[in-house]
Amino acid sequence: MTAAPARDTARGGASATARDDGPNPVPPVAPTTGAPVLPPVAPIPIADLHGSLADPLLDAMTFLNEVTERYPDAVSFAPGRPYEGFFEPEQVHEHLDAYLAHLAERGLSRAAVRTALFQYGPTKGIITDLVARTLANDEGLDVPAESLVLTVGAQEGMLLVLRALCADQDDVLLVSSPCYVGVTGAARLLGLSTVPVPEGPDHGPDPEAVAAAAREARAAGRRPRALYVVPDFANPSGASMPTPARIRLLDVAAAEGLLVVEDNPYGFFTREPGARPTLKALDRRRQVVYLGSFAKTCFPGARLGYVVADQQVAGPGGRLSLLADELARLKSMTTVNTPALSQAVIGGMLLRNDCRLRRANAPATAFYAANLETLLRELERHFPAPERARLGLDWNRPEGGFFAVLTVPFTADEAAMERCARGYGVLWTPMAPFYPAGGGERRLRLSISSLTEPEIVAGVAGLARFVRDEAR
Ligand SMILES: Cc1ncc(COP(=O)(O)O)c(C=O)c1O
């Protein structure tokens, strides 16, 4: 596209004649107010805006949303959103009422309740105590409420943590690759570099590969600052780290002077039983900054997440603070505080479930596990081993979570995804945008979280036809 049509559009249909003939001496008069209509400022060249805006990474999610809207009848394996059958609008009031009752029980006056709900609030949040109690019940984590910051989704937590930890351009963030785009995107917004550490086939990042990447970065004059990792049922790969690898990872990170940023939105959703302690639960050195999200375990509309940052920070004169306090200082300049209403609703949900979200999520866990089973069973049915080998097709078998990855014998890009949506009524997510240093072109992500069993059965049937036709 040339610049001219774009400019015409941006000028809201200002006449080409007026522009071509030079400035119009008598600007048109606005009919309603009588104020003269002035020409809008010239379109801003994207090159004059922050570099991240020209990065295709930022379009990956928008593209998916657009395609989903264009093919509303397709079976969509694309979104990682929770199943809506678990939500009833009345629950919002019930949760809120439970939180208000809790405040009253704690002896808050009506005026104090009014302030808590309607006013600006403490930057670290108003339900830190309830979240700390929930973490103790669900994860065996003994963290003081002061080390928590409630954020607008885990996404804000990522931004704050990256901003705080990386002092300057020499600092780099190690990320397991493939990696959640939320964190690579946040790094891009902040102008920070990421160094990908390849994940093993099923088990997340190899600790020795983390050590090698840290040494390499240091040899190149950079300071490897932290490792971002999703140890449980990662997005996008579905990979989970075995416990010995978790312990080894913490040792390696300590030896390399790396903090670990653990992101754990999917940990409850196990398909295969087994102990999967969080890195934070294994953390004996306070080296893990823990990102939590209520998006999948409560509901994403609340946009509520949190950071556990119990590390000490040494200030001038040896004054010590908590990293959580430093994050709160940053937050005071971004969202000021997380909406009290969201916190009140989620707080009520925690209270109504005795601060035991894992137990409250048992039906969801069973639902997602059954969906993942259905996906794996149907893939197996359509592509038995010999057929799989002949086609050069494969997939992983995640122990839980929302996602599995299919490796196909063709380029699984956006164009292929559209062909699949148009001709076969099935949507999925190309994996390539999840690889910070390239790769994954023949991989696609399948999410089972928002579908029912019959939809998955029908979706895999359509996908199987597509894969066979593309592989010809
Ligand atoms: C790896 C990962 N982290 C965090 C989140 C949730 O972020 P938020 O709490 O901002 O919705 C997601 C959701 O898709 C995710 O996949």
The ligand as an SDF file (V2000), in Angstrom:
LIG
                    3D

 16 16  0  0  0  0  0  0  0  0999 V2000
    1.7180  -18.3350   30.6790 C   0  0  0  0  0  0  0  0  0  0  0  0
    0.6280  -17.3990   31.0570 C   0  0  0  0  0  0  0  0  0  0  0  0
    0.8250  -16.5350   32.0560 N   0  0  0  0  0  0  0  0  0  0  0  0
   -0.1660  -15.7300   32.4790 C   0  0  0  0  0  0  0  0  0  0  0  0
   -1.4030  -15.7590   31.8830 C   0  0  0  0  0  0  0  0  0  0  0  0
   -2.5560  -14.9640   32.4510 C   0  0  0  0  0  0  0  0  0  0  0  0
   -2.3470  -13.6760   32.4500 O   0  0  0  0  0  0  0  0  0  0  0  0
   -3.4740  -12.7060   33.0350 P   0  0  0  0  0  0  0  0  0  0  0  0
   -3.5930  -12.9790   34.5040 O   0  0  0  0  0  0  0  0  0  0  0  0
   -2.9220  -11.3650   32.7450 O   0  0  0  0  0  0  0  0  0  0  0  0
   -4.7470  -13.0030   32.3060 O   0  0  0  0  0  0  0  0  0  0  0  0
   -1.6270  -16.5890   30.8010 C   0  0  0  0  0  0  0  0  0  0  0  0
   -2.9140  -16.5390   30.0990 C   0  0  0  0  0  0  0  0  0  0  0  0
   -3.0910  -16.8310   28.9670 O   0  0  0  0  0  0  0  0  0  0  0  0
   -0.5990  -17.4540   30.4000 C   0  0  0  0  0  0  0  0  0  0  0  0
   -0.7880  -18.3380   29.4250 O   0  0  0  0  0  0  0  0  0  0  0  0
  1  2  1  0
  2  3  1  0
  2 15  2  0
  3  4  2  0
  4  5  1  0
  5  6  1  0
  5 12  2  0
  6  7  1  0
  7  8  1  0
  8  9  2  0
  8 10  1  0
  8 11  1  0
 12 13  1  0
 12 15  1  0
 13 14  2  0
 15 16  1  0
M  END
$$$$
